Amino acid sequence: PSFDCSKASNGPERVICTNRELAAADVKLNQAYKWAISEAIDKGVVLKKRQREWMKSERDACSDVSCMLKAYQKRTDELGA
C-alpha cells in the first residue's frame, strides 16, 4: 500500500495491508491523488479535505473487500486518473 503497514491505525488500513488487490488500489489512488494535488490551484487544500471525507464516509464505511475496491475505483475515477 501507499503507507507503512506497521503504522496502520484502523480496521480499514489493516484490511488494505492484508489484501493485495486493495493494496494495489491504494497505490493507484495515491498516485492519482498526488497528481491531482500537483494540478490544484489552491495547493490541494480543498482536495485534502475531500480526501479525508472520502476516507471516513466511503472507504471506512465498507464492511468487506468488495465494497472497498468499489470505493477505491470510484475515487480514483473522480480524481481523473
PyMOL Python script that loads the backbone (N, CA, C, O; Angstrom):
from pymol import cmd

cmd.read_pdbstr("""\
ATOM      1  N   PRO A   1       0.818  -1.216   0.000  1.00  0.00           N
ATOM      2  CA  PRO A   1       0.000   0.000   0.000  1.00  0.00           C
ATOM      3  C   PRO A   1       0.852   1.266   0.000  1.00  0.00           C
ATOM      4  O   PRO A   1       2.082   1.206   0.011  1.00  0.00           O
ATOM      5  N   SER A   2       0.188   2.389  -0.013  1.00  0.00           N
ATOM      6  CA  SER A   2       0.899   3.668  -0.088  1.00  0.00           C
ATOM      7  C   SER A   2       1.361   4.159   1.274  1.00  0.00           C
ATOM      8  O   SER A   2       1.932   5.244   1.381  1.00  0.00           O
ATOM      9  N   PHE A   3       1.120   3.375   2.311  1.00  0.00           N
ATOM     10  CA  PHE A   3       1.502   3.776   3.666  1.00  0.00           C
ATOM     11  C   PHE A   3       2.203   2.621   4.361  1.00  0.00           C
ATOM     12  O   PHE A   3       2.184   1.485   3.886  1.00  0.00           O
ATOM     13  N   ASP A   4       2.816   2.927   5.478  1.00  0.00           N
ATOM     14  CA  ASP A   4       3.557   1.938   6.259  1.00  0.00           C
ATOM     15  C   ASP A   4       2.572   1.093   7.063  1.00  0.00           C
ATOM     16  O   ASP A   4       1.910   1.603   7.966  1.00  0.00           O
ATOM     17  N   CYS A   5       2.474  -0.183   6.743  1.00  0.00           N
ATOM     18  CA  CYS A   5       1.517  -1.062   7.408  1.00  0.00           C
ATOM     19  C   CYS A   5       1.804  -1.239   8.898  1.00  0.00           C
ATOM     20  O   CYS A   5       0.900  -1.577   9.663  1.00  0.00           O
ATOM     21  N   SER A   6       3.026  -1.021   9.310  1.00  0.00           N
ATOM     22  CA  SER A   6       3.320  -1.140  10.740  1.00  0.00           C
ATOM     23  C   SER A   6       2.673   0.005  11.526  1.00  0.00           C
ATOM     24  O   SER A   6       2.598  -0.037  12.754  1.00  0.00           O
ATOM     25  N   LYS A   7       2.213   1.017  10.806  1.00  0.00           N
ATOM     26  CA  LYS A   7       1.544   2.157  11.448  1.00  0.00           C
ATOM     27  C   LYS A   7       0.054   2.196  11.134  1.00  0.00           C
ATOM     28  O   LYS A   7      -0.600   3.212  11.366  1.00  0.00           O
ATOM     29  N   ALA A   8      -0.485   1.107  10.612  1.00  0.00           N
ATOM     30  CA  ALA A   8      -1.918   1.051  10.314  1.00  0.00           C
ATOM     31  C   ALA A   8      -2.692   1.337  11.585  1.00  0.00           C
ATOM     32  O   ALA A   8      -2.514   0.667  12.602  1.00  0.00           O
ATOM     33  N   SER A   9      -3.566   2.354  11.515  1.00  0.00           N
ATOM     34  CA  SER A   9      -4.201   2.836  12.736  1.00  0.00           C
ATOM     35  C   SER A   9      -5.665   2.448  12.885  1.00  0.00           C
ATOM     36  O   SER A   9      -6.269   2.712  13.924  1.00  0.00           O
ATOM     37  N   ASN A  10      -6.240   1.828  11.867  1.00  0.00           N
ATOM     38  CA  ASN A  10      -7.647   1.449  11.984  1.00  0.00           C
ATOM     39  C   ASN A  10      -7.934   0.177  11.195  1.00  0.00           C
ATOM     40  O   ASN A  10      -7.068  -0.333  10.483  1.00  0.00           O
ATOM     41  N   GLY A  11      -9.145  -0.325  11.327  1.00  0.00           N
ATOM     42  CA  GLY A  11      -9.537  -1.562  10.657  1.00  0.00           C
ATOM     43  C   GLY A  11      -9.365  -1.525   9.149  1.00  0.00           C
ATOM     44  O   GLY A  11      -8.769  -2.441   8.582  1.00  0.00           O
ATOM     45  N   PRO A  12      -9.876  -0.476   8.471  1.00  0.00           N
ATOM     46  CA  PRO A  12      -9.714  -0.421   7.019  1.00  0.00           C
ATOM     47  C   PRO A  12      -8.248  -0.454   6.577  1.00  0.00           C
ATOM     48  O   PRO A  12      -7.915  -1.109   5.589  1.00  0.00           O
ATOM     49  N   GLU A  13      -7.386   0.237   7.291  1.00  0.00           N
ATOM     50  CA  GLU A  13      -5.968   0.220   6.927  1.00  0.00           C
ATOM     51  C   GLU A  13      -5.376  -1.176   7.115  1.00  0.00           C
ATOM     52  O   GLU A  13      -4.546  -1.611   6.317  1.00  0.00           O
ATOM     53  N   ARG A  14      -5.795  -1.871   8.156  1.00  0.00           N
ATOM     54  CA  ARG A  14      -5.295  -3.233   8.371  1.00  0.00           C
ATOM     55  C   ARG A  14      -5.767  -4.167   7.257  1.00  0.00           C
ATOM     56  O   ARG A  14      -5.018  -5.035   6.810  1.00  0.00           O
ATOM     57  N   VAL A  15      -7.014  -3.984   6.811  1.00  0.00           N
ATOM     58  CA  VAL A  15      -7.545  -4.801   5.708  1.00  0.00           C
ATOM     59  C   VAL A  15      -6.734  -4.540   4.443  1.00  0.00           C
ATOM     60  O   VAL A  15      -6.377  -5.477   3.729  1.00  0.00           O
ATOM     61  N   ILE A  16      -6.445  -3.283   4.166  1.00  0.00           N
ATOM     62  CA  ILE A  16      -5.650  -2.925   2.988  1.00  0.00           C
ATOM     63  C   ILE A  16      -4.288  -3.610   3.044  1.00  0.00           C
ATOM     64  O   ILE A  16      -3.781  -4.080   2.026  1.00  0.00           O
ATOM     65  N   CYS A  17      -3.706  -3.664   4.224  1.00  0.00           N
ATOM     66  CA  CYS A  17      -2.378  -4.264   4.386  1.00  0.00           C
ATOM     67  C   CYS A  17      -2.386  -5.780   4.198  1.00  0.00           C
ATOM     68  O   CYS A  17      -1.341  -6.374   3.934  1.00  0.00           O
ATOM     69  N   THR A  18      -3.538  -6.402   4.329  1.00  0.00           N
ATOM     70  CA  THR A  18      -3.594  -7.861   4.217  1.00  0.00           C
ATOM     71  C   THR A  18      -4.200  -8.346   2.906  1.00  0.00           C
ATOM     72  O   THR A  18      -4.338  -9.552   2.698  1.00  0.00           O
ATOM     73  N   ASN A  19      -4.565  -7.417   2.015  1.00  0.00           N
ATOM     74  CA  ASN A  19      -5.197  -7.801   0.752  1.00  0.00           C
ATOM     75  C   ASN A  19      -4.433  -7.171  -0.406  1.00  0.00           C
ATOM     76  O   ASN A  19      -4.327  -5.948  -0.499  1.00  0.00           O
ATOM     77  N   ARG A  20      -3.908  -8.005  -1.275  1.00  0.00           N
ATOM     78  CA  ARG A  20      -3.072  -7.497  -2.386  1.00  0.00           C
ATOM     79  C   ARG A  20      -3.838  -6.584  -3.326  1.00  0.00           C
ATOM     80  O   ARG A  20      -3.308  -5.566  -3.770  1.00  0.00           O
ATOM     81  N   GLU A  21      -5.092  -6.941  -3.637  1.00  0.00           N
ATOM     82  CA  GLU A  21      -5.895  -6.114  -4.548  1.00  0.00           C
ATOM     83  C   GLU A  21      -6.135  -4.728  -3.958  1.00  0.00           C
ATOM     84  O   GLU A  21      -6.009  -3.716  -4.648  1.00  0.00           O
ATOM     85  N   LEU A  22      -6.477  -4.696  -2.692  1.00  0.00           N
ATOM     86  CA  LEU A  22      -6.705  -3.410  -2.031  1.00  0.00           C
ATOM     87  C   LEU A  22      -5.415  -2.611  -1.919  1.00  0.00           C
ATOM     88  O   LEU A  22      -5.422  -1.391  -2.086  1.00  0.00           O
ATOM     89  N   ALA A  23      -4.322  -3.282  -1.639  1.00  0.00           N
ATOM     90  CA  ALA A  23      -3.033  -2.595  -1.563  1.00  0.00           C
ATOM     91  C   ALA A  23      -2.695  -1.946  -2.906  1.00  0.00           C
ATOM     92  O   ALA A  23      -2.223  -0.810  -2.955  1.00  0.00           O
ATOM     93  N   ALA A  24      -2.940  -2.674  -3.986  1.00  0.00           N
ATOM     94  CA  ALA A  24      -2.685  -2.129  -5.325  1.00  0.00           C
ATOM     95  C   ALA A  24      -3.625  -0.959  -5.620  1.00  0.00           C
ATOM     96  O   ALA A  24      -3.205   0.042  -6.201  1.00  0.00           O
ATOM     97  N   ALA A  25      -4.884  -1.079  -5.225  1.00  0.00           N
ATOM     98  CA  ALA A  25      -5.849   0.000  -5.423  1.00  0.00           C
ATOM     99  C   ALA A  25      -5.438   1.234  -4.619  1.00  0.00           C
ATOM    100  O   ALA A  25      -5.609   2.364  -5.077  1.00  0.00           O
ATOM    101  N   ASP A  26      -4.902   1.017  -3.436  1.00  0.00           N
ATOM    102  CA  ASP A  26      -4.448   2.122  -2.601  1.00  0.00           C
ATOM    103  C   ASP A  26      -3.271   2.844  -3.248  1.00  0.00           C
ATOM    104  O   ASP A  26      -3.206   4.073  -3.227  1.00  0.00           O
ATOM    105  N   VAL A  27      -2.357   2.096  -3.813  1.00  0.00           N
ATOM    106  CA  VAL A  27      -1.207   2.702  -4.505  1.00  0.00           C
ATOM    107  C   VAL A  27      -1.687   3.510  -5.710  1.00  0.00           C
ATOM    108  O   VAL A  27      -1.227   4.628  -5.938  1.00  0.00           O
ATOM    109  N   LYS A  28      -2.608   2.940  -6.473  1.00  0.00           N
ATOM    110  CA  LYS A  28      -3.132   3.630  -7.657  1.00  0.00           C
ATOM    111  C   LYS A  28      -3.852   4.918  -7.256  1.00  0.00           C
ATOM    112  O   LYS A  28      -3.669   5.959  -7.888  1.00  0.00           O
ATOM    113  N   LEU A  29      -4.664   4.846  -6.211  1.00  0.00           N
ATOM    114  CA  LEU A  29      -5.363   6.036  -5.745  1.00  0.00           C
ATOM    115  C   LEU A  29      -4.366   7.075  -5.248  1.00  0.00           C
ATOM    116  O   LEU A  29      -4.535   8.267  -5.508  1.00  0.00           O
ATOM    117  N   ASN A  30      -3.346   6.648  -4.549  1.00  0.00           N
ATOM    118  CA  ASN A  30      -2.339   7.577  -4.054  1.00  0.00           C
ATOM    119  C   ASN A  30      -1.644   8.307  -5.205  1.00  0.00           C
ATOM    120  O   ASN A  30      -1.368   9.503  -5.106  1.00  0.00           O
ATOM    121  N   GLN A  31      -1.367   7.600  -6.280  1.00  0.00           N
ATOM    122  CA  GLN A  31      -0.746   8.229  -7.449  1.00  0.00           C
ATOM    123  C   GLN A  31      -1.692   9.262  -8.061  1.00  0.00           C
ATOM    124  O   GLN A  31      -1.268  10.361  -8.418  1.00  0.00           O
ATOM    125  N   ALA A  32      -2.976   8.908  -8.181  1.00  0.00           N
ATOM    126  CA  ALA A  32      -3.970   9.833  -8.730  1.00  0.00           C
ATOM    127  C   ALA A  32      -4.123  11.054  -7.831  1.00  0.00           C
ATOM    128  O   ALA A  32      -4.255  12.181  -8.308  1.00  0.00           O
ATOM    129  N   TYR A  33      -4.103  10.814  -6.535  1.00  0.00           N
ATOM    130  CA  TYR A  33      -4.231  11.900  -5.563  1.00  0.00           C
ATOM    131  C   TYR A  33      -3.045  12.858  -5.648  1.00  0.00           C
ATOM    132  O   TYR A  33      -3.225  14.076  -5.647  1.00  0.00           O
ATOM    133  N   LYS A  34      -1.850  12.314  -5.720  1.00  0.00           N
ATOM    134  CA  LYS A  34      -0.655  13.163  -5.840  1.00  0.00           C
ATOM    135  C   LYS A  34      -0.699  13.995  -7.120  1.00  0.00           C
ATOM    136  O   LYS A  34      -0.333  15.171  -7.115  1.00  0.00           O
ATOM    137  N   TRP A  35      -1.147  13.380  -8.213  1.00  0.00           N
ATOM    138  CA  TRP A  35      -1.269  14.112  -9.467  1.00  0.00           C
ATOM    139  C   TRP A  35      -2.285  15.241  -9.315  1.00  0.00           C
ATOM    140  O   TRP A  35      -2.025  16.372  -9.728  1.00  0.00           O
ATOM    141  N   ALA A  36      -3.438  14.940  -8.726  1.00  0.00           N
ATOM    142  CA  ALA A  36      -4.480  15.954  -8.552  1.00  0.00           C
ATOM    143  C   ALA A  36      -3.995  17.097  -7.672  1.00  0.00           C
ATOM    144  O   ALA A  36      -4.296  18.259  -7.943  1.00  0.00           O
ATOM    145  N   ILE A  37      -3.251  16.781  -6.625  1.00  0.00           N
ATOM    146  CA  ILE A  37      -2.690  17.819  -5.744  1.00  0.00           C
ATOM    147  C   ILE A  37      -1.744  18.725  -6.543  1.00  0.00           C
ATOM    148  O   ILE A  37      -1.759  19.946  -6.385  1.00  0.00           O
ATOM    149  N   SER A  38      -0.930  18.115  -7.392  1.00  0.00           N
ATOM    150  CA  SER A  38       0.036  18.904  -8.161  1.00  0.00           C
ATOM    151  C   SER A  38      -0.655  19.833  -9.158  1.00  0.00           C
ATOM    152  O   SER A  38      -0.096  20.862  -9.537  1.00  0.00           O
ATOM    153  N   GLU A  39      -1.852  19.479  -9.579  1.00  0.00           N
ATOM    154  CA  GLU A  39      -2.602  20.277 -10.543  1.00  0.00           C
ATOM    155  C   GLU A  39      -3.518  21.308  -9.874  1.00  0.00           C
ATOM    156  O   GLU A  39      -4.029  22.204 -10.545  1.00  0.00           O
ATOM    157  N   ALA A  40      -3.726  21.191  -8.583  1.00  0.00           N
ATOM    158  CA  ALA A  40      -4.666  22.057  -7.868  1.00  0.00           C
ATOM    159  C   ALA A  40      -4.137  23.486  -7.750  1.00  0.00           C
ATOM    160  O   ALA A  40      -2.953  23.707  -7.494  1.00  0.00           O
ATOM    161  N   ILE A  41      -5.027  24.433  -7.939  1.00  0.00           N
ATOM    162  CA  ILE A  41      -4.662  25.849  -7.862  1.00  0.00           C
ATOM    163  C   ILE A  41      -4.378  26.246  -6.413  1.00  0.00           C
ATOM    164  O   ILE A  41      -3.481  27.046  -6.148  1.00  0.00           O
ATOM    165  N   ASP A  42      -5.135  25.691  -5.494  1.00  0.00           N
ATOM    166  CA  ASP A  42      -5.047  26.080  -4.085  1.00  0.00           C
ATOM    167  C   ASP A  42      -4.103  25.186  -3.272  1.00  0.00           C
ATOM    168  O   ASP A  42      -4.230  25.075  -2.052  1.00  0.00           O
ATOM    169  N   LYS A  43      -3.166  24.560  -3.963  1.00  0.00           N
ATOM    170  CA  LYS A  43      -2.214  23.628  -3.334  1.00  0.00           C
ATOM    171  C   LYS A  43      -2.927  22.432  -2.702  1.00  0.00           C
ATOM    172  O   LYS A  43      -2.392  21.777  -1.809  1.00  0.00           O
ATOM    173  N   GLY A  44      -4.127  22.164  -3.174  1.00  0.00           N
ATOM    174  CA  GLY A  44      -4.840  20.973  -2.741  1.00  0.00           C
ATOM    175  C   GLY A  44      -5.575  21.092  -1.426  1.00  0.00           C
ATOM    176  O   GLY A  44      -5.958  20.073  -0.850  1.00  0.00           O
ATOM    177  N   VAL A  45      -5.789  22.304  -0.927  1.00  0.00           N
ATOM    178  CA  VAL A  45      -6.462  22.467   0.365  1.00  0.00           C
ATOM    179  C   VAL A  45      -7.834  21.805   0.350  1.00  0.00           C
ATOM    180  O   VAL A  45      -8.154  21.025   1.247  1.00  0.00           O
ATOM    181  N   VAL A  46      -8.642  22.107  -0.651  1.00  0.00           N
ATOM    182  CA  VAL A  46      -9.981  21.531  -0.758  1.00  0.00           C
ATOM    183  C   VAL A  46      -9.881  20.037  -1.032  1.00  0.00           C
ATOM    184  O   VAL A  46     -10.627  19.246  -0.455  1.00  0.00           O
ATOM    185  N   LEU A  47      -8.978  19.655  -1.895  1.00  0.00           N
ATOM    186  CA  LEU A  47      -8.803  18.250  -2.242  1.00  0.00           C
ATOM    187  C   LEU A  47      -8.417  17.415  -1.024  1.00  0.00           C
ATOM    188  O   LEU A  47      -8.920  16.306  -0.846  1.00  0.00           O
ATOM    189  N   LYS A  48      -7.541  17.935  -0.200  1.00  0.00           N
ATOM    190  CA  LYS A  48      -7.134  17.213   1.016  1.00  0.00           C
ATOM    191  C   LYS A  48      -8.326  17.003   1.941  1.00  0.00           C
ATOM    192  O   LYS A  48      -8.486  15.930   2.523  1.00  0.00           O
ATOM    193  N   LYS A  49      -9.154  18.021   2.071  1.00  0.00           N
ATOM    194  CA  LYS A  49     -10.350  17.913   2.912  1.00  0.00           C
ATOM    195  C   LYS A  49     -11.298  16.856   2.342  1.00  0.00           C
ATOM    196  O   LYS A  49     -11.817  16.016   3.077  1.00  0.00           O
ATOM    197  N   ARG A  50     -11.516  16.903   1.034  1.00  0.00           N
ATOM    198  CA  ARG A  50     -12.400  15.923   0.398  1.00  0.00           C
ATOM    199  C   ARG A  50     -11.862  14.502   0.527  1.00  0.00           C
ATOM    200  O   ARG A  50     -12.634  13.555   0.678  1.00  0.00           O
ATOM    201  N   GLN A  51     -10.550  14.353   0.467  1.00  0.00           N
ATOM    202  CA  GLN A  51      -9.945  13.023   0.603  1.00  0.00           C
ATOM    203  C   GLN A  51     -10.199  12.467   2.004  1.00  0.00           C
ATOM    204  O   GLN A  51     -10.549  11.297   2.157  1.00  0.00           O
ATOM    205  N   ARG A  52     -10.025  13.295   3.007  1.00  0.00           N
ATOM    206  CA  ARG A  52     -10.304  12.855   4.391  1.00  0.00           C
ATOM    207  C   ARG A  52     -11.780  12.481   4.544  1.00  0.00           C
ATOM    208  O   ARG A  52     -12.114  11.488   5.191  1.00  0.00           O
ATOM    209  N   GLU A  53     -12.655  13.284   3.943  1.00  0.00           N
ATOM    210  CA  GLU A  53     -14.092  12.987   3.999  1.00  0.00           C
ATOM    211  C   GLU A  53     -14.399  11.670   3.305  1.00  0.00           C
ATOM    212  O   GLU A  53     -15.190  10.871   3.805  1.00  0.00           O
ATOM    213  N   TRP A  54     -13.767  11.435   2.137  1.00  0.00           N
ATOM    214  CA  TRP A  54     -13.969  10.181   1.414  1.00  0.00           C
ATOM    215  C   TRP A  54     -13.536   8.998   2.267  1.00  0.00           C
ATOM    216  O   TRP A  54     -14.232   7.985   2.337  1.00  0.00           O
ATOM    217  N   MET A  55     -12.394   9.131   2.908  1.00  0.00           N
ATOM    218  CA  MET A  55     -11.900   8.030   3.728  1.00  0.00           C
ATOM    219  C   MET A  55     -12.901   7.681   4.827  1.00  0.00           C
ATOM    220  O   MET A  55     -13.171   6.505   5.071  1.00  0.00           O
ATOM    221  N   LYS A  56     -13.445   8.687   5.483  1.00  0.00           N
ATOM    222  CA  LYS A  56     -14.378   8.446   6.585  1.00  0.00           C
ATOM    223  C   LYS A  56     -15.745   7.970   6.097  1.00  0.00           C
ATOM    224  O   LYS A  56     -16.299   7.011   6.634  1.00  0.00           O
ATOM    225  N   SER A  57     -16.286   8.638   5.080  1.00  0.00           N
ATOM    226  CA  SER A  57     -17.669   8.364   4.698  1.00  0.00           C
ATOM    227  C   SER A  57     -17.835   7.216   3.706  1.00  0.00           C
ATOM    228  O   SER A  57     -18.898   6.596   3.665  1.00  0.00           O
ATOM    229  N   GLU A  58     -16.821   6.923   2.915  1.00  0.00           N
ATOM    230  CA  GLU A  58     -16.960   5.859   1.922  1.00  0.00           C
ATOM    231  C   GLU A  58     -16.059   4.666   2.206  1.00  0.00           C
ATOM    232  O   GLU A  58     -16.543   3.553   2.411  1.00  0.00           O
ATOM    233  N   ARG A  59     -14.759   4.895   2.217  1.00  0.00           N
ATOM    234  CA  ARG A  59     -13.845   3.766   2.429  1.00  0.00           C
ATOM    235  C   ARG A  59     -14.078   3.084   3.769  1.00  0.00           C
ATOM    236  O   ARG A  59     -14.251   1.867   3.833  1.00  0.00           O
ATOM    237  N   ASP A  60     -14.081   3.867   4.829  1.00  0.00           N
ATOM    238  CA  ASP A  60     -14.205   3.298   6.166  1.00  0.00           C
ATOM    239  C   ASP A  60     -15.611   2.785   6.467  1.00  0.00           C
ATOM    240  O   ASP A  60     -15.806   2.044   7.430  1.00  0.00           O
ATOM    241  N   ALA A  61     -16.587   3.172   5.651  1.00  0.00           N
ATOM    242  CA  ALA A  61     -17.963   2.695   5.840  1.00  0.00           C
ATOM    243  C   ALA A  61     -18.143   1.281   5.289  1.00  0.00           C
ATOM    244  O   ALA A  61     -19.141   0.623   5.584  1.00  0.00           O
ATOM    245  N   CYS A  62     -17.199   0.822   4.505  1.00  0.00           N
ATOM    246  CA  CYS A  62     -17.277  -0.516   3.912  1.00  0.00           C
ATOM    247  C   CYS A  62     -17.007  -1.592   4.955  1.00  0.00           C
ATOM    248  O   CYS A  62     -16.196  -1.425   5.866  1.00  0.00           O
ATOM    249  N   SER A  63     -17.712  -2.694   4.785  1.00  0.00           N
ATOM    250  CA  SER A  63     -17.508  -3.804   5.719  1.00  0.00           C
ATOM    251  C   SER A  63     -16.851  -5.011   5.056  1.00  0.00           C
ATOM    252  O   SER A  63     -16.619  -6.031   5.706  1.00  0.00           O
ATOM    253  N   ASP A  64     -16.547  -4.894   3.744  1.00  0.00           N
ATOM    254  CA  ASP A  64     -15.873  -6.002   3.075  1.00  0.00           C
ATOM    255  C   ASP A  64     -14.965  -5.488   1.964  1.00  0.00           C
ATOM    256  O   ASP A  64     -15.035  -4.324   1.570  1.00  0.00           O
ATOM    257  N   VAL A  65     -14.129  -6.365   1.477  1.00  0.00           N
ATOM    258  CA  VAL A  65     -13.132  -6.016   0.469  1.00  0.00           C
ATOM    259  C   VAL A  65     -13.785  -5.534  -0.822  1.00  0.00           C
ATOM    260  O   VAL A  65     -13.320  -4.565  -1.422  1.00  0.00           O
ATOM    261  N   SER A  66     -14.839  -6.186  -1.251  1.00  0.00           N
ATOM    262  CA  SER A  66     -15.522  -5.812  -2.491  1.00  0.00           C
ATOM    263  C   SER A  66     -15.997  -4.362  -2.440  1.00  0.00           C
ATOM    264  O   SER A  66     -15.804  -3.607  -3.393  1.00  0.00           O
ATOM    265  N   CYS A  67     -16.605  -3.985  -1.353  1.00  0.00           N
ATOM    266  CA  CYS A  67     -17.076  -2.610  -1.180  1.00  0.00           C
ATOM    267  C   CYS A  67     -15.901  -1.634  -1.209  1.00  0.00           C
ATOM    268  O   CYS A  67     -15.977  -0.576  -1.833  1.00  0.00           O
ATOM    269  N   MET A  68     -14.828  -1.995  -0.537  1.00  0.00           N
ATOM    270  CA  MET A  68     -13.658  -1.110  -0.511  1.00  0.00           C
ATOM    271  C   MET A  68     -13.049  -0.950  -1.898  1.00  0.00           C
ATOM    272  O   MET A  68     -12.644   0.147  -2.281  1.00  0.00           O
ATOM    273  N   LEU A  69     -12.986  -2.039  -2.647  1.00  0.00           N
ATOM    274  CA  LEU A  69     -12.449  -1.953  -4.008  1.00  0.00           C
ATOM    275  C   LEU A  69     -13.296  -1.022  -4.864  1.00  0.00           C
ATOM    276  O   LEU A  69     -12.754  -0.230  -5.636  1.00  0.00           O
ATOM    277  N   LYS A  70     -14.608  -1.104  -4.738  1.00  0.00           N
ATOM    278  CA  LYS A  70     -15.500  -0.222  -5.498  1.00  0.00           C
ATOM    279  C   LYS A  70     -15.295   1.233  -5.073  1.00  0.00           C
ATOM    280  O   LYS A  70     -15.276   2.130  -5.915  1.00  0.00           O
ATOM    281  N   ALA A  71     -15.142   1.462  -3.790  1.00  0.00           N
ATOM    282  CA  ALA A  71     -14.917   2.823  -3.293  1.00  0.00           C
ATOM    283  C   ALA A  71     -13.602   3.382  -3.839  1.00  0.00           C
ATOM    284  O   ALA A  71     -13.533   4.544  -4.240  1.00  0.00           O
ATOM    285  N   TYR A  72     -12.573   2.557  -3.849  1.00  0.00           N
ATOM    286  CA  TYR A  72     -11.274   2.989  -4.384  1.00  0.00           C
ATOM    287  C   TYR A  72     -11.373   3.306  -5.877  1.00  0.00           C
ATOM    288  O   TYR A  72     -10.839   4.315  -6.337  1.00  0.00           O
ATOM    289  N   GLN A  73     -12.051   2.450  -6.624  1.00  0.00           N
ATOM    290  CA  GLN A  73     -12.178   2.680  -8.065  1.00  0.00           C
ATOM    291  C   GLN A  73     -12.941   3.970  -8.341  1.00  0.00           C
ATOM    292  O   GLN A  73     -12.548   4.767  -9.193  1.00  0.00           O
ATOM    293  N   LYS A  74     -14.026   4.163  -7.617  1.00  0.00           N
ATOM    294  CA  LYS A  74     -14.831   5.372  -7.803  1.00  0.00           C
ATOM    295  C   LYS A  74     -14.005   6.617  -7.490  1.00  0.00           C
ATOM    296  O   LYS A  74     -14.038   7.585  -8.250  1.00  0.00           O
ATOM    297  N   ARG A  75     -13.274   6.606  -6.395  1.00  0.00           N
ATOM    298  CA  ARG A  75     -12.486   7.776  -6.014  1.00  0.00           C
ATOM    299  C   ARG A  75     -11.347   8.017  -6.985  1.00  0.00           C
ATOM    300  O   ARG A  75     -11.053   9.165  -7.317  1.00  0.00           O
ATOM    301  N   THR A  76     -10.706   6.963  -7.442  1.00  0.00           N
ATOM    302  CA  THR A  76      -9.633   7.116  -8.431  1.00  0.00           C
ATOM    303  C   THR A  76     -10.197   7.740  -9.705  1.00  0.00           C
ATOM    304  O   THR A  76      -9.584   8.635 -10.287  1.00  0.00           O
ATOM    305  N   ASP A  77     -11.360   7.269 -10.133  1.00  0.00           N
ATOM    306  CA  ASP A  77     -12.012   7.855 -11.321  1.00  0.00           C
ATOM    307  C   ASP A  77     -12.340   9.332 -11.106  1.00  0.00           C
ATOM    308  O   ASP A  77     -12.154  10.150 -12.007  1.00  0.00           O
ATOM    309  N   GLU A  78     -12.827   9.670  -9.913  1.00  0.00           N
ATOM    310  CA  GLU A  78     -13.159  11.065  -9.605  1.00  0.00           C
ATOM    311  C   GLU A  78     -11.933  11.966  -9.713  1.00  0.00           C
ATOM    312  O   GLU A  78     -12.034  13.122 -10.125  1.00  0.00           O
ATOM    313  N   LEU A  79     -10.790  11.432  -9.343  1.00  0.00           N
ATOM    314  CA  LEU A  79      -9.568  12.231  -9.391  1.00  0.00           C
ATOM    315  C   LEU A  79      -8.991  12.324 -10.800  1.00  0.00           C
ATOM    316  O   LEU A  79      -8.018  13.041 -11.037  1.00  0.00           O
ATOM    317  N   GLY A  80      -9.593  11.600 -11.723  1.00  0.00           N
ATOM    318  CA  GLY A  80      -9.218  11.726 -13.121  1.00  0.00           C
ATOM    319  C   GLY A  80      -7.995  10.946 -13.546  1.00  0.00           C
ATOM    320  O   GLY A  80      -7.325  11.315 -14.511  1.00  0.00           O
ATOM    321  N   ALA A  81      -7.696   9.872 -12.837  1.00  0.00           N
ATOM    322  CA  ALA A  81      -6.532   9.071 -13.217  1.00  0.00           C
ATOM    323  C   ALA A  81      -6.944   7.739 -13.773  1.00  0.00           C
ATOM    324  O   ALA A  81      -6.090   6.934 -14.144  1.00  0.00           O
TER     325      ALA A  81
END
""", "prot")
cmd.dss("prot")
cmd.show_as("cartoon", "prot")
cmd.util.cbc("prot")
cmd.orient("prot")
